[in-house]
Structures are given as C-alpha cells and as structure tokens.
Amino acid sequence: MNKENQTEKEIFSRDIIEFCTVAVEFCKFVEYTDHLERKDFVEKLTKILPLMYLKVSMLNPGEALYDGILEDFVTEEDYNNIYGLVSHKMGQYDSYLEVFHQDIQLSDTPIAATISENIADIYQDIKNFTLNFEIGTHEVMEEAVADVVDNFRTRWGQTLVNVLRALHNALYFESLEEDDDNKKTKSNKNNTETP
C-alpha cells in the first residue's frame, strides 16, 4: 500500500469519522438551542460532552506537519453569539466556582467561571476543526485532527470536564426553573406562531 492510500485510510478511520460526527452534532446543537427548555438543554449537553471527550481521546494523530494551513473560521461575532445563546439559556445557573483554574493556588478568593464561556471556548475549537476537516484535502484534514487533539490535551479537554461538573450540579442539584425572561420569550413565540 502506497503512502497516499495509507494516509487516506488513516484519515477516514472509524475513530476519526465517529469523532467528526459527534463534533458536528455538538456544533449544530449549540447553534440551535432556542427551542429547548433549559433542562432539556442541560440534559443534552451532559450526554454529548462526555461522548465528545471519549471520541477525541481515542484519536492517535500523527505529528502536525503543515504549520499555518488551518484557518480560523469562528469569528469574534460567532463566539459572542454562542456565548450569548448559552448565557441566556442558562440564566441564573450560568456561573459556578472553578476549582481547577491555573490561578486558584495564588488566589485568596474563589474563582468564578461560566458555563456559557466554557461552551463557547469548546465550540470555537470544535467548529474550527469541523470546517477545516470539511475542506477535504489530506494535508488539511491531517493537520485539523492533529490540531484538535493537541488543543484537547492542552485547553478544551480540561474546560470540558470542568463545565460538565457544573452542568451535572445544575441538572441534579438545582431546580433549573426557567426565569421570567425565558418564559416570556417562549410565550411570545408561541402566541405569534398560533394561526
């Protein structure tokens, strides 16, 4: 088997395809959450995030070889949009105390984090990966896999497990009541949709 066929076989391996599938589903889910109740949103996140963690941890990419060929597709506006959507959806349950922050040992006070910022951070890396992977050239696809795994190990993997802890707490130890703003928005939507 020549090198090109071997590379193609590796890039379309079952593990990579399964991770890509979960990554695309995560991005679509986060982008289109308006119709979900808060509890449904949190329940779905507590299922998709561990699956994404599992699937990326099974990848064994090669060394990054093509420095500079990946594009950053997620703009600041895209990031802020996701941040705003999740922040609005989580409402009063968005903030939590972070115990794995790198500055925690230097701080006399607890460090607060937000689910919305964590999800936006994860989304940024995952969305950039999926859009680069879709380009379809072997070099870009290989580099996208190597990059997303490296970013998982150094950045968004820890963020994912931190936010999962906060989501678990919100789901099982909070009432996750919809706040008045969310109820009014949904009520207005339902009233305008009725013929």
Secondary structure, DSSP 4 states (H G I P E B T S, - for coil): --HHHHHHHHHT-HHHHHHHHHHHHHHHHHHT-TTS-HHHHHHHHHHHHHHHHHHHHT-------STT-------HHHHHHHHHHHHHHHGGGSEEEESS-TTGGG-SS-EEEEHHHHHHHHHHHHHHHHHHHTT--HHHHHHHHHHHHHHIIIIIHHHHHHHHHHHHHHHHHS--PPPHHHHHHHHHHHHHH--
